[in-house]
């Protein structure tokens, strides 16, 4: 069947354009803090009699919205971050990491009365292998002050006219306690109508129903929860196609529905397609897989890719990210071009498409 959906030349043409794009990422920037504990060095606390784990190293990297920005930058996409950190050590580490990736922080605020959202992940080191222990979460659990909210909205209004795409990453479970408050969502919907030529995409774990006028990315659990549907573990083609269509009927915007190791279902007004996942060998870390689809698909759409082309670039990128264990993954344009060349014929012959 040849290059039915995308050729190597077209793939390379799109990713070459990434460096001429400009993407604004607004959302919850977390610090991912990995604390490595050597089991062989454990001591017993004299005071409590409890085991005292000994820290032998740490790793820190931006998470959540920070994961999306780092993946974009690794593909040479210019990025402006809109969000906040606290005025604390974790905030310093987060801002420093973002700056080192070349991310524009001129609209990244420091709010002294807020925590820097942080996922602290103890990793128990035994015989050279790390095993993640119970995570420690630092989050803000009171609503954002109106002045801070207004500052974020003004940054969004300032940045959007120069951006080719705006990606909203909403992680905060407690309503209005993160960057993407009700007022920010309203502003995003207004700007999407005001700038119909720009790409607006949204990803939210708990509040996706509140987004309007944006392309949306879901996983199956998020989608069934939002629509009040009993989940189906088998991801049958019939169920997934119906679910994706229901999402489109709700949003009237393109849908990206991630299916884990089964790939991606994408739907718009004209088609629904199953993009298979790229199978990789060895250990994998699925943290960041959905973020990589968001980042790579958003970048591709911003430079003129079709929905299917953007989704192919998304699954190719995800296959590289999941092979990077215990860290915020990155994927260069050279890596994704090579991975596509290895799977081009198989992908073009395996994608299943239904015309609406």
Order of alpha helices (4+ residues) and beta strands (2+ residues): alpha-beta-beta-beta-beta-beta-alpha-beta-alpha-beta-beta-beta-beta-alpha-beta-alpha-beta-beta-alpha-alpha-beta-beta-beta-alpha-alpha-alpha-beta
